[in-house]
Amino acid sequence: MDFDVLIVGGGAAGMSCALILGSAQHKSYAENKKVGIIFHQKTSDLQNALFNNVLGLPAGTTGAAILKDGPKHLEKLYPKVIQIGKEKVLKIGPIPSGFTVETNKNRYRAGKVVIAAGYSDLLRIKGLENYIIPHKKTQHEKNRIQLINEDHLVIPNLYVAGSLAGHRSQFSIACGSGAAVATDILTEWNNGIHTKVHDKLK
Ligand SMILES: Cc1cc2nc3c(=O)[nH]c(=O)nc-3n(C[C@H](O)[C@H](O)[C@H](O)COP(=O)(O)OP(=O)(O)OC[C@H]3O[C@@H](n4cnc5c(N)ncnc54)[C@H](O)[C@@H]3O)c2cc1C
């Protein structure tokens, strides 16, 4: 396998998931796990967003700044997380004990995949068609979509996070969803013993 976990999408949910997985890499159950994130930010809706109502983000923070700073934050604190920028995921397919993830440039193999690609009905990732349904928490006319899932799990080892998981589109909700998936994965690596990653002042 190229990756133990490969995250698709570097917005609120995907980056939050990557940060928490990265922050656990000093734990014995996570230290040898290879985590990657693929993002294709040019077409991100976040480019036009302005945030005044997100706890912890200074009022006036732009989505464009988050798209620029998120990868830098991840690289600086958790450089073991492999960042694959400027690649668009086109196809996901099952293989024994995992998935292949094909982009416009490469093909990767991963044991677990987290889809955090936003809830636009323009999402065109082959292999996900059977799981797409209309978004349950958005006005019908907006044509938003989600993946069928139970507590973020679509099928074993395939997770969905953020607005594509069926959550309402608010930045904090999407971050929380990505964090929830990360801690579910960490708990699995920790033999089912519930886990979280907290830093504290000495
Ligand atoms: C204009 C605007 C204003 C907003 N204002 C607010 C606000 O004031 N307060 C608030 O709480 N929320 C606001 N939001 C909502 C908030 O930004 C979203 O709820 C949140 O970003 C959703 O997170 P997500 O991770 O689900 O999706 P996104 O943050 O959209 O991330 C999805 C990422 O996946 C990438 N991607 C998609 N397809 C692929 C692919 N095939 N391969 C690789 N990468 C892919 C996209 O480029 C994108 O970067 C606003 C949104 C917009 C668009």
The ligand as an SDF file (V2000), in Angstrom:
LIG
                    3D

 53 58  0  0  0  0  0  0  0  0999 V2000
  -19.0380   31.7070   -0.6130 C   0  0  0  0  0  0  0  0  0  0  0  0
  -19.1070   30.8900    0.6680 C   0  0  0  0  0  0  0  0  0  0  0  0
  -19.2460   31.5290    1.8780 C   0  0  0  0  0  0  0  0  0  0  0  0
  -19.3180   30.7770    3.0720 C   0  0  0  0  0  0  0  0  0  0  0  0
  -19.4480   31.4390    4.2690 N   0  0  0  0  0  0  0  0  0  0  0  0
  -19.5060   30.7230    5.4130 C   0  0  0  0  0  0  0  0  0  0  0  0
  -19.5960   31.3700    6.6640 C   0  0  0  0  0  0  0  0  0  0  0  0
  -19.6590   32.6080    6.7300 O   0  0  0  0  0  0  0  0  0  0  0  0
  -19.6300   30.6030    7.7840 N   0  0  0  0  0  0  0  0  0  0  0  0
  -19.5650   29.2460    7.7500 C   0  0  0  0  0  0  0  0  0  0  0  0
  -19.5680   28.6050    8.8030 O   0  0  0  0  0  0  0  0  0  0  0  0
  -19.4850   28.5940    6.5710 N   0  0  0  0  0  0  0  0  0  0  0  0
  -19.4650   29.3000    5.4120 C   0  0  0  0  0  0  0  0  0  0  0  0
  -19.3680   28.6650    4.2140 N   0  0  0  0  0  0  0  0  0  0  0  0
  -19.4560   27.1860    4.2040 C   0  0  0  0  0  0  0  0  0  0  0  0
  -18.1340   26.4760    4.4760 C   0  0  0  0  0  0  0  0  0  0  0  0
  -17.1050   27.0290    3.7140 O   0  0  0  0  0  0  0  0  0  0  0  0
  -18.3550   24.9970    4.1290 C   0  0  0  0  0  0  0  0  0  0  0  0
  -19.3850   24.4750    4.9410 O   0  0  0  0  0  0  0  0  0  0  0  0
  -17.1080   24.1450    4.3340 C   0  0  0  0  0  0  0  0  0  0  0  0
  -16.0160   24.6640    3.6020 O   0  0  0  0  0  0  0  0  0  0  0  0
  -17.4120   22.7280    3.8760 C   0  0  0  0  0  0  0  0  0  0  0  0
  -16.2620   21.9610    4.0740 O   0  0  0  0  0  0  0  0  0  0  0  0
  -15.9820   20.6450    3.2250 P   0  0  0  0  0  0  0  0  0  0  0  0
  -14.6590   20.1590    3.6640 O   0  0  0  0  0  0  0  0  0  0  0  0
  -17.1600   19.7640    3.2940 O   0  0  0  0  0  0  0  0  0  0  0  0
  -15.8920   21.1500    1.7060 O   0  0  0  0  0  0  0  0  0  0  0  0
  -14.8580   22.2200    1.1050 P   0  0  0  0  0  0  0  0  0  0  0  0
  -14.3370   23.1170    2.1590 O   0  0  0  0  0  0  0  0  0  0  0  0
  -15.5840   22.8130   -0.0600 O   0  0  0  0  0  0  0  0  0  0  0  0
  -13.6540   21.3400    0.6180 O   0  0  0  0  0  0  0  0  0  0  0  0
  -13.7390   20.4380   -0.4370 C   0  0  0  0  0  0  0  0  0  0  0  0
  -12.3950   20.4280   -1.1460 C   0  0  0  0  0  0  0  0  0  0  0  0
  -12.3010   19.2690   -1.9630 O   0  0  0  0  0  0  0  0  0  0  0  0
  -11.6680   19.6470   -3.1760 C   0  0  0  0  0  0  0  0  0  0  0  0
  -12.0720   18.7010   -4.2030 N   0  0  0  0  0  0  0  0  0  0  0  0
  -13.2930   18.5600   -4.7450 C   0  0  0  0  0  0  0  0  0  0  0  0
  -13.2980   17.5760   -5.6730 N   0  0  0  0  0  0  0  0  0  0  0  0
  -12.0230   17.0860   -5.6920 C   0  0  0  0  0  0  0  0  0  0  0  0
  -11.3880   16.0660   -6.4460 C   0  0  0  0  0  0  0  0  0  0  0  0
  -12.0410   15.3460   -7.3600 N   0  0  0  0  0  0  0  0  0  0  0  0
  -10.0630   15.8440   -6.2200 N   0  0  0  0  0  0  0  0  0  0  0  0
   -9.3710   16.5540   -5.2930 C   0  0  0  0  0  0  0  0  0  0  0  0
   -9.9350   17.5520   -4.5560 N   0  0  0  0  0  0  0  0  0  0  0  0
  -11.2400   17.8090   -4.7570 C   0  0  0  0  0  0  0  0  0  0  0  0
  -12.1710   21.0660   -3.4500 C   0  0  0  0  0  0  0  0  0  0  0  0
  -11.3160   21.7590   -4.3080 O   0  0  0  0  0  0  0  0  0  0  0  0
  -12.2100   21.6420   -2.0490 C   0  0  0  0  0  0  0  0  0  0  0  0
  -11.0210   22.3060   -1.7230 O   0  0  0  0  0  0  0  0  0  0  0  0
  -19.2690   29.3690    3.0270 C   0  0  0  0  0  0  0  0  0  0  0  0
  -19.0930   28.7320    1.7840 C   0  0  0  0  0  0  0  0  0  0  0  0
  -19.0190   29.4800    0.6210 C   0  0  0  0  0  0  0  0  0  0  0  0
  -18.8330   28.7570   -0.6920 C   0  0  0  0  0  0  0  0  0  0  0  0
  1  2  1  0
  2  3  1  0
  2 52  2  0
  3  4  2  0
  4  5  1  0
  4 50  1  0
  5  6  2  0
  6  7  1  0
  6 13  1  0
  7  8  2  0
  7  9  1  0
  9 10  1  0
 10 11  2  0
 10 12  1  0
 12 13  2  0
 13 14  1  0
 14 15  1  0
 14 50  1  0
 15 16  1  0
 16 17  1  0
 16 18  1  0
 18 19  1  0
 18 20  1  0
 20 21  1  0
 20 22  1  0
 22 23  1  0
 23 24  1  0
 24 25  2  0
 24 26  1  0
 24 27  1  0
 27 28  1  0
 28 29  2  0
 28 30  1  0
 28 31  1  0
 31 32  1  0
 32 33  1  0
 33 34  1  0
 33 48  1  0
 34 35  1  0
 35 36  1  0
 35 46  1  0
 36 37  1  0
 36 45  1  0
 37 38  2  0
 38 39  1  0
 39 40  1  0
 39 45  2  0
 40 41  1  0
 40 42  2  0
 42 43  1  0
 43 44  2  0
 44 45  1  0
 46 47  1  0
 46 48  1  0
 48 49  1  0
 50 51  2  0
 51 52  1  0
 52 53  1  0
M  END
$$$$
